[in-house]
Structure formats: structure tokens, C-alpha cells
Amino acid sequence: MVETSLGSARHLAAAPAVTPPRRRPALLVGGPPAAVAAVVAVAAAWDTGGLRAWRTLLVAIVVQGVPFLVLGTVVSAAIAAFVPARVFTGVLPKNPALAVPVAGIAGAVLPGCECASVPVAGSLMKRGVAPAAALAFLLSAPAVNPVVLAATAIAFPGRPGMVLARLVASLLTAVVMGWLWVAFGRPEWLRLPKAPDHHGAAGRNPLDEFRRSLQHDFLHAGGFLVVGAAAAATFNVLVPPSILQTFNDSPWLGIPVLAGLAVVLAVCSEADAFVAASLTGFSPTARLAFMVVGPMVDLKLIALQSGSFGRGFAARFSSATFVVALVASIVIGGILL
């Protein structure tokens, strides 16, 4: 009896286990039709007015940024096709630490927003400009150019201190970030933009290279502009304005709140002063932080940096820039405002 039982036990142990059929998620069972149905269900669940507002904001942000993106890619392509590399190496100091403030001040000559500064900075790096100097230019160009400062003066009439504070805080942030890259930046963190085919080939036609560079840069950066605009539009629709009102009575909490708001709203630098002027419930320093952080760290700019220089670079550089811009706004705002 014992032997028989043991033999039966061995036989049962050796038998293959019968596993119950695995139940796959309904979405996988249905395949693409189920995925489409799920998307339709989510869209139906979302209020039609909210979807319409999201679409309107997305189009508004893209339309607002595209002209300056075109300006930036035209300048970038012109630099790549017509300007010899020796021009930049001859103008900027050889020492990167000295080249940073020169490049930061040079940002005042480009009347564009942050969408234009990314392709231009990438083109400067490809032409031999030190990354620290090109990054200082990237941050200063959309924040200290004459168009932005004139718009700030119009948005804050009779308050020249706000214009001066924006100029000083923005330029200080750009220079400090350039110096931080000189001190701590690593080449492997920065992926230089790829040049289009036949770029720099012997016997090249400058006009043909200009066309190729313009097409390459615009198509590459345009997609990331749409991604950043979609993220900003989503925040605008999902977060009710009443949440921001809870921070009006706290001047110190209002500063990081408006700085964070500038990141997600992604307002063009030529228009952000008017948005800041409308936030009357917040302190002047908080509104200054909104104007300093926005042109340097917003969702569409982070997306553009990710596409041009790599996601790792964008994560490090944007985080550090946000902190430096916030501290510069508090210090300069405390002195001038």
C-alpha cells in the first residue's frame, strides 16, 4: 500500500501542471479597435468645452511660437551656410569664462523668443563657439532683447524699476549658468545637433546648404514645439485658476508659484510681461520671477532643448536654470523693487 501510494505520488508530481488560461487586458484583446474606442471614450468623458479650450490654447501657443522659430532657424541656417567659423572664434575671448558674459550681452541683439534661441545656440556650437558661451546666449537672447524690454515697459507703465530688474536678473542668470557650465559641465552631457547631409562638404553651394539647414532645423524643432505646447495647454485646461488664488496672501509662496506657473504656461517672452502685469494679487518680486523664469525654462523650451541637445542635458540644465533664475529674481527684486 505504501509503495503504491508513493508510486501514485510520483506519477502525480511528474504530470505537467495545468495552468489556467491567462486573461489578457480587454484593450489587448480588441487590438487597435479597442484602443480607438478607449480614446473615444476618454474624449467623450472630457467636457466638450474643455477639449475646445485645449485645442484653442494649443493652436495659440504654436502660432505664437512658429514665427520666432522660423526666425531662429533662418538665422541658424544663415550662420551655418554663410558665416565662417573663424568669425566667432575671433570675436569671442578664448577663455570660456570671459566669453560667457560677452555672449550674454550679445543676446540683446536678437529680437526673438526662446523658440528662436535654441537653433541659433546649436548652430553657434557647431561653428566652434564654446558651449558655455552659446548657452549663455540661449538664455539671455529671449529675455534681454529690446523688444522684450519695451513690452515690459508698456506692461508696467511708470515703473522703470521693473524693466531694470528684469534686465539685470535675466542677464545675471544667463551669465551664472554659463559659468556653472564652465565649472561643472561635462561634454558627454551635451549632444550637439546633427548637421544635415552634405553639410560642410567640399565645393558646397552656400545657398543649397542654407536651404538644407533651414529645412532640417525647422522640421526637427517644430515637432518638439508642438509637444511642449500640448503639455502647456493641458495644464491650462486641467488646473482651475482658483487654485492660484490661495497663494495671493503669501508673498514668499507666491514667488515659487508664479515661477512654476511660468514654466507650464509657456507664454512667449514678448507677451509674458502683460500676463505678469495682470497678476495683481502677487508681489512685484513674484511677478518678476514669472518674467525671468519663463523665457529660460518653460515646457516648449525644455522640449526644444531635449530634441536639440538630448533629454539628459535638458533635465540638468533646465533644473539648474530654474533654481538660479528663482534666486536671481528674489535677490534683484529685493534690491530694486
C-alpha positions as CSV (number, residue, x, y, z in Angstrom):
1,M,0.0,0.0,0.0
2,V,2.8,2.4,0.9
3,E,4.7,1.6,-2.3
4,T,1.6,2.1,-4.3
5,S,0.9,5.4,-2.7
6,L,4.4,6.5,-3.3
7,G,4.2,5.5,-7.0
8,S,1.0,7.4,-7.3
9,A,2.5,10.4,-5.7
10,R,5.5,10.2,-8.1
11,H,3.1,9.9,-11.0
12,L,1.1,12.9,-9.9
13,A,4.3,15.0,-9.3
14,A,5.6,14.2,-12.8
15,A,2.4,15.2,-14.5
16,P,2.5,18.6,-16.1
17,A,0.7,21.2,-14.2
18,V,-2.4,22.5,-15.8
19,T,-2.3,26.3,-15.7
20,P,-5.4,28.3,-16.0
21,P,-5.6,30.4,-19.2
22,R,-4.1,33.9,-18.7
23,R,-6.6,36.6,-19.0
24,R,-5.4,39.4,-21.2
25,P,-6.5,43.0,-20.7
26,A,-9.5,43.9,-22.7
27,L,-7.5,46.6,-24.6
28,L,-5.1,44.0,-25.8
29,V,-7.8,41.5,-26.8
30,G,-9.5,44.0,-29.0
31,G,-6.3,45.4,-30.5
32,P,-6.4,48.7,-32.4
33,P,-10.2,48.9,-32.4
34,A,-10.3,48.7,-28.6
35,A,-7.6,51.4,-28.4
36,V,-9.6,53.7,-30.6
37,A,-12.7,53.0,-28.6
38,A,-10.8,53.8,-25.4
39,V,-9.6,57.1,-26.8
40,V,-13.1,58.0,-28.0
41,A,-14.5,57.1,-24.5
42,V,-11.9,59.4,-22.8
43,A,-12.7,62.2,-25.2
44,A,-16.4,61.8,-24.6
45,A,-15.9,61.8,-20.9
46,W,-14.0,65.1,-21.1
47,D,-16.2,68.1,-21.2
48,T,-16.6,69.4,-24.8
49,G,-15.8,72.9,-23.7
50,G,-12.5,71.8,-22.1
51,L,-11.5,69.9,-25.2
52,R,-12.3,73.0,-27.3
53,A,-10.3,75.2,-24.9
54,W,-7.3,72.8,-25.0
55,R,-7.4,72.9,-28.8
56,T,-7.6,76.6,-28.9
57,L,-4.7,77.0,-26.4
58,L,-2.5,74.5,-28.3
59,V,-3.0,76.3,-31.6
60,A,-2.4,79.7,-30.0
61,I,0.9,78.7,-28.4
62,V,2.1,77.0,-31.6
63,V,1.0,80.0,-33.8
64,Q,2.7,82.3,-31.3
65,G,6.0,80.4,-31.3
66,V,6.3,79.4,-35.0
67,P,7.3,82.9,-36.4
68,F,10.1,83.1,-33.9
69,L,11.1,79.5,-34.6
70,V,11.3,80.4,-38.2
71,L,13.4,83.4,-37.4
72,G,15.7,81.3,-35.3
73,T,16.1,78.6,-37.9
74,V,16.7,81.2,-40.6
75,V,19.5,82.8,-38.5
76,S,20.8,79.4,-37.7
77,A,20.9,78.3,-41.3
78,A,22.5,81.6,-42.4
79,I,25.2,81.1,-39.8
80,A,25.9,77.6,-40.9
81,A,26.0,78.4,-44.6
82,F,27.5,81.9,-44.9
83,V,29.5,82.7,-41.7
84,P,33.0,81.2,-41.4
85,A,33.8,79.7,-38.0
86,R,36.8,82.0,-37.6
87,V,34.4,84.9,-37.2
88,F,33.1,83.6,-33.9
89,T,36.4,82.4,-32.6
90,G,37.9,85.9,-33.4
91,V,35.1,87.9,-31.7
92,L,34.7,85.9,-28.5
93,P,37.5,85.7,-26.0
94,K,39.5,82.5,-26.0
95,N,38.8,81.9,-22.3
96,P,35.3,80.4,-21.9
97,A,34.8,82.2,-18.6
98,L,35.4,85.5,-20.3
99,A,33.3,84.6,-23.4
100,V,30.2,83.9,-21.3
101,P,29.4,87.5,-20.3
102,V,30.2,88.7,-23.8
103,A,27.8,86.1,-25.3
104,G,25.2,87.0,-22.6
105,I,25.3,90.7,-23.6
106,A,25.2,89.8,-27.3
107,G,21.8,88.1,-26.7
108,A,20.3,91.6,-26.7
109,V,20.7,91.9,-30.5
110,L,18.3,89.1,-31.4
111,P,14.7,90.2,-31.1
112,G,13.1,86.8,-30.7
113,C,11.7,84.5,-28.1
114,E,13.1,81.3,-26.7
115,C,11.9,79.3,-29.7
116,A,14.5,81.2,-31.8
117,S,17.4,80.9,-29.4
118,V,17.7,77.1,-29.3
119,P,18.5,76.6,-33.0
120,V,20.8,79.6,-33.0
121,A,22.7,78.3,-30.0
122,G,23.1,74.9,-31.6
123,S,24.5,76.5,-34.7
124,L,26.9,78.5,-32.7
125,M,28.2,75.4,-31.0
126,K,28.7,73.6,-34.4
127,R,30.7,76.6,-35.6
128,G,33.2,76.3,-32.8
129,V,31.7,78.6,-30.1
130,A,32.3,77.3,-26.5
131,P,29.1,75.6,-25.2
132,A,29.1,77.8,-22.1
133,A,29.0,80.9,-24.2
134,A,26.4,79.5,-26.5
135,L,24.2,78.5,-23.6
136,A,24.6,82.0,-22.0
137,F,23.4,83.4,-25.3
138,L,20.5,80.9,-25.4
139,L,19.2,82.1,-22.1
140,S,19.8,85.9,-22.5
141,A,18.5,86.3,-26.1
142,P,14.8,85.9,-25.3
143,A,15.0,87.8,-22.1
144,V,17.1,91.0,-22.6
145,N,16.5,91.9,-26.2
146,P,15.0,95.4,-26.9
147,V,11.5,94.1,-27.9
148,V,11.0,92.3,-24.6
149,L,12.2,95.2,-22.6
150,A,10.0,97.6,-24.5
151,A,7.0,95.3,-23.9
152,T,7.8,95.2,-20.2
153,A,7.9,99.0,-20.1
154,I,4.5,99.2,-21.7
155,A,3.0,96.5,-19.5
156,F,4.3,98.3,-16.3
157,P,3.9,102.0,-17.1
158,G,5.6,104.4,-14.8
159,R,7.7,101.5,-13.2
160,P,11.1,101.6,-14.8
161,G,12.4,99.6,-11.9
162,M,10.6,96.5,-13.2
163,V,12.3,96.8,-16.6
164,L,15.7,97.3,-15.0
165,A,15.1,94.4,-12.6
166,R,14.1,92.1,-15.4
167,L,17.2,93.1,-17.4
168,V,19.6,92.6,-14.5
169,A,18.1,89.4,-13.2
170,S,17.9,87.8,-16.6
171,L,21.4,88.7,-17.6
172,L,22.7,87.6,-14.2
173,T,21.0,84.2,-14.6
174,A,22.4,83.7,-18.1
175,V,26.0,84.5,-17.1
176,V,25.8,82.4,-13.9
177,M,24.6,79.4,-15.8
178,G,27.4,79.9,-18.4
179,W,29.9,79.9,-15.6
180,L,28.4,76.9,-13.9
181,W,28.8,75.0,-17.2
182,V,32.4,76.1,-17.4
183,A,33.0,74.8,-13.9
184,F,30.9,71.7,-13.8
185,G,29.6,70.9,-17.3
186,R,30.7,67.7,-19.0
187,P,31.0,67.1,-22.7
188,E,29.1,63.8,-22.5
189,W,26.0,65.7,-21.1
190,L,25.6,67.7,-24.2
191,R,24.7,66.2,-27.6
192,L,25.5,68.6,-30.3
193,P,22.8,68.9,-33.0
194,K,23.4,66.8,-36.1
195,A,24.1,68.7,-39.3
196,P,22.1,67.7,-42.4
197,D,23.6,65.6,-45.1
198,H,26.3,67.3,-47.3
199,H,26.8,69.9,-44.6
200,G,30.3,71.4,-44.9
201,A,31.2,69.3,-47.9
202,A,33.9,70.4,-50.3
203,G,32.7,72.5,-53.2
204,R,29.4,73.1,-51.4
205,N,26.8,75.6,-52.7
206,P,26.1,78.0,-49.8
207,L,22.5,78.6,-51.0
208,D,21.9,74.9,-51.2
209,E,23.4,74.4,-47.7
210,F,21.2,77.2,-46.4
211,R,18.1,75.5,-47.7
212,R,19.0,72.1,-46.3
213,S,19.9,73.5,-42.9
214,L,16.7,75.6,-42.7
215,Q,14.6,72.6,-43.6
216,H,16.4,70.3,-41.2
217,D,16.3,72.6,-38.2
218,F,12.7,73.7,-38.7
219,L,11.2,70.3,-39.1
220,H,13.3,68.9,-36.2
221,A,12.5,71.7,-33.7
222,G,8.9,72.2,-34.9
223,G,7.8,68.8,-33.6
224,F,9.2,69.5,-30.1
225,L,7.5,72.9,-30.1
226,V,4.1,71.1,-30.6
227,V,4.9,68.7,-27.8
228,G,5.7,71.5,-25.4
229,A,2.7,73.4,-26.5
230,A,0.4,70.4,-25.9
231,A,1.8,70.0,-22.3
232,A,1.2,73.7,-21.6
233,A,-2.3,73.6,-23.0
234,T,-3.2,70.5,-20.9
235,F,-2.1,72.3,-17.7
236,N,-4.1,75.4,-18.6
237,V,-7.3,73.3,-19.0
238,L,-6.9,70.9,-16.1
239,V,-5.8,73.3,-13.3
240,P,-8.5,75.8,-12.3
241,P,-7.5,79.4,-11.7
242,S,-9.0,79.3,-8.2
243,I,-6.0,77.2,-7.0
244,L,-3.6,80.1,-7.7
245,Q,-5.8,82.5,-5.7
246,T,-4.9,80.6,-2.5
247,F,-1.3,81.8,-2.7
248,N,-2.1,85.5,-3.1
249,D,-1.9,86.3,0.6
250,S,1.6,84.7,1.0
251,P,4.3,86.8,-0.7
252,W,7.0,84.1,-0.2
253,L,4.9,81.3,-1.5
254,G,3.8,83.4,-4.4
255,I,7.3,83.6,-5.8
256,P,7.9,79.9,-6.5
257,V,4.2,79.5,-7.5
258,L,4.5,82.1,-10.3
259,A,7.9,80.8,-11.3
260,G,6.4,77.3,-11.7
261,L,3.4,78.8,-13.5
262,A,5.7,80.4,-16.0
263,V,7.2,77.0,-16.8
264,V,3.8,75.4,-17.6
265,L,2.1,78.4,-19.3
266,A,4.9,78.7,-21.8
267,V,4.0,82.3,-22.8
268,C,6.2,83.9,-25.4
269,S,8.7,86.3,-23.9
270,E,7.3,89.2,-26.0
271,A,3.9,88.7,-24.3
272,D,4.7,87.4,-20.8
273,A,5.0,90.9,-19.3
274,F,1.3,91.6,-20.0
275,V,0.4,88.3,-18.3
276,A,2.6,89.2,-15.3
277,A,1.0,92.7,-15.1
278,S,-2.4,91.1,-14.9
279,L,-1.4,89.0,-11.8
280,T,-2.1,91.9,-9.4
281,G,-2.7,89.7,-6.4
282,F,1.0,88.7,-6.3
283,S,4.0,90.7,-5.1
284,P,6.3,92.6,-7.6
285,T,9.1,90.1,-6.9
286,A,6.8,87.2,-7.7
287,R,5.8,88.8,-11.0
288,L,9.5,89.4,-11.7
289,A,10.2,85.7,-11.2
290,F,7.4,84.9,-13.7
291,M,9.1,87.1,-16.3
292,V,12.7,85.9,-15.6
293,V,12.0,82.1,-15.4
294,G,9.5,81.9,-18.3
295,P,11.9,82.8,-21.2
296,M,14.5,80.4,-19.8
297,V,12.6,77.4,-18.5
298,D,9.2,76.5,-20.0
299,L,7.7,73.4,-21.4
300,K,8.2,74.1,-25.0
301,L,11.8,75.3,-24.4
302,I,12.5,72.1,-22.4
303,A,11.1,70.1,-25.3
304,L,13.2,72.0,-27.9
305,Q,16.3,71.5,-25.8
306,S,15.6,67.8,-25.5
307,G,15.3,67.5,-29.2
308,S,18.4,69.6,-29.9
309,F,20.8,68.7,-27.1
310,G,19.4,65.5,-25.5
311,R,17.0,64.7,-22.7
312,G,19.7,64.3,-20.1
313,F,21.0,67.8,-20.9
314,A,17.6,69.3,-20.8
315,A,16.8,67.8,-17.4
316,R,20.0,69.0,-15.8
317,F,20.2,72.4,-17.5
318,S,16.5,73.3,-17.0
319,S,16.5,72.3,-13.3
320,A,19.6,74.3,-12.6
321,T,18.4,77.3,-14.6
322,F,15.1,77.3,-12.7
323,V,16.9,77.5,-9.4
324,V,19.4,80.2,-10.5
325,A,16.6,82.3,-12.1
326,L,14.5,82.0,-9.0
327,V,17.3,83.1,-6.7
328,A,18.3,85.9,-9.0
329,S,14.7,87.1,-9.1
330,I,14.5,87.2,-5.3
331,V,17.8,89.0,-4.9
332,I,17.3,91.6,-7.6
333,G,13.7,92.0,-6.7
334,G,14.6,92.6,-3.1
335,I,17.1,95.3,-4.1
336,L,15.3,97.1,-7.0
337,L,11.6,96.5,-6.2
